[in-house]
Amino acid sequence: MSYLAQFKCLTQILNSNLKLQGNIVDIQNKRIYKGEIFVENGKIKSIIEKNHNVNHYILPGFVDAHIHIESSMLVPSEFARLAVTHGTVATVSDPHEIANVLGVKGVEFMIENGKQTPFKFNFGAPSCVPATAFESAGAVINSDDIKKLLENPDIKYLAEMMNYPGVLFDDEEVMKKIAWAKHYNKPVDGHAPGLRGSEVTKYINAGISTDHECFTYEEGLEKLQKGMKVLIREGSAAKNFDALIDLLPEHFENMMFCSDDKHPDDLIINHINQLCARAVTKGIDVFKILQVACINPVKHYNLDVGLLQEGDYADCIIIEDLQDFKTLQTYINGKLVFNNGESLIQPVPFKILNNFNCNKKKASDFRFESSVKQIRIIEALEGQLVTNELIEDALIENENIISNIEKDILKMSVVNRYKNQNPAIAFIKNFGLKEGAIASSVGHDSHNIIAVGVSDEAICKAVNLIIENKGGICVITNSEEVIVPLPVAGIMSDKAGKAIGKQYAKLDKIAKQIGSKLNAPYMTLSFMALLVIPSLKLSDKGLFNGTDFKFTSLEYD
């Protein structure tokens, strides 16, 4: 029987009511049975067991337990149009990125834009704006702002507490933010890569309940054993699924799936459904997998998302099988939002907000004059946000340290986009470019301009292309200049998700054609200014040692 023929058996809409037939996956009671679900006014009125000839499966929708919507380069309404095609009905979303650009006004933009769709965005109050005192952001959110945000019922939690040194040293402002979350009985998300032993114990005891930054099995196990919930992250750049998935069979009650950051070309292809499919191939019990993907985020964050029980919102999906998890239909509050390959969520008009106030640069601004013999190098690692620190010989030309293409040691720069300031300079390994440069105004966490290239001139061209467009991602080659403009806060597009996904894929392809061997060069680049992740990173103020949490010198004596 064709899908369209089965669809007639699968759904009947009578006035405002809905009937769904299929193999009902009752995750919480660990059983699958043939049955019918009756929906009235957006909620499940009844579920009955009944034989029929429909072979598809009905289960609760997927929830991404931690994601920055902004990293998809799409506004929430456009993100929703793509996410529902993969059976995602809700996200736990940290608007930290736009908050670093526009402050509370940016958070409010995300909430209001998301409300224009049936998709269930659950935003948090960004706890670290700016993320550190060692970089220039476009805004500040203090503990008084956090209190006001947490008073809002649309804010579900205190978003990732990246300032773990502030927690460990009882920083007054940090502890006030956590105290307000406790006051309003809202969870506190963590961010503590590599934190172990007595330090992670203190971090957890401060009231922090989750971590999505574990990158080894041992780290994840320790945090689980100490009462923290661990998220298995698989994004466009940071990929920890393989390291952590073996924890799931025993600890499925305290784990969740998340993307953290997912670029638009990847979102077109898959989402949480892919993690379920990969977990099945590991031989893990499907009920445990689906509890991680569908149930745990709803219960931990107290979300208004249905779990396929009588009285719940009808937030459910119809999938082809329990191996590939190909989504055929997605329902949110009983409304069909994805059907047979077509997203039914409509585009939403909105006013563009931005904060971009720097002038164009000259190639000479990217010189680093020195006669030093050796320099500190950032080593970018495939699939990781952490970096290594290397010591390498400097290549000097006319008293200027330049890129060493043969050794794949390229000059990198971070340029303050909120005011005119001299560019900060560092060198990085593993980008592999043989010509030109790439640049982006998506630069976690403050979203200054970040660029890497083979020459000062190429870097300057790339940076200026971003400045001219007041935000975007671009590539400069010997023969062309290509940019995807990101006019919304300099980090998101005002265009349709599929169009941006295709444009981004083109840029990614060009970057690889000019030498990059990284799986996601732009996503990797965006994290090279993320100071709260060790070991060596670059802010607009200089080279930073994330292990010691202090500035360090590019020059190595």
Buried (B, 14 or more C-beta within 10 A) or exposed (E): EEEEEBBEBBBEEEEEEBBBBBBBBBBBEEEBBBBBBBBBEBBBBEBEEEEEEBEBBBBBBBBBBBBBBBBBBBBBBBBBBBBBBBBBBBBBBBBBBBBBBBBBBBBBBBBEBBBBBBBBBBBBBBBBBBBBEBBBBBBEBEBEBBBEBBEBEBBBBBBBBBBBBBBBEEEEEBBBBBBBBBEBEBBBBBBBBBBEEEBBBBBBEBBBBBBBBBBBBEBBBBBBEEEBBBBBBBBBBBBBBEBBBBBBBEBBEBBBBBBBBBBBBBBBEBBBBBBBBBBBEEEBBBBBBBBBBBBBBBEBBEBBBBBBEEEBBBBBBBBBEBEEBEBBBBBBBBBBBBBEEEBBBEBBEBEEBBBBEBEEBEBEBBBBEBEBEEBBBBBBBEBBBBBBBBEBBBBBEEEBBBBBBEEBBBBBBBBBBBEEBEBBBBBBBBBBBBBBBBBBBBBBBBBBBBBBBBBBBBBBBBBBBBBEBBBBBBBBBEEEBBBBBBBBBBBBBBBBBBEBBBBBBBBBEBBBEBBBEBBBBBBBBBBBBBBBBBBBBBBBBBBBBBEEBEEBEBBBE
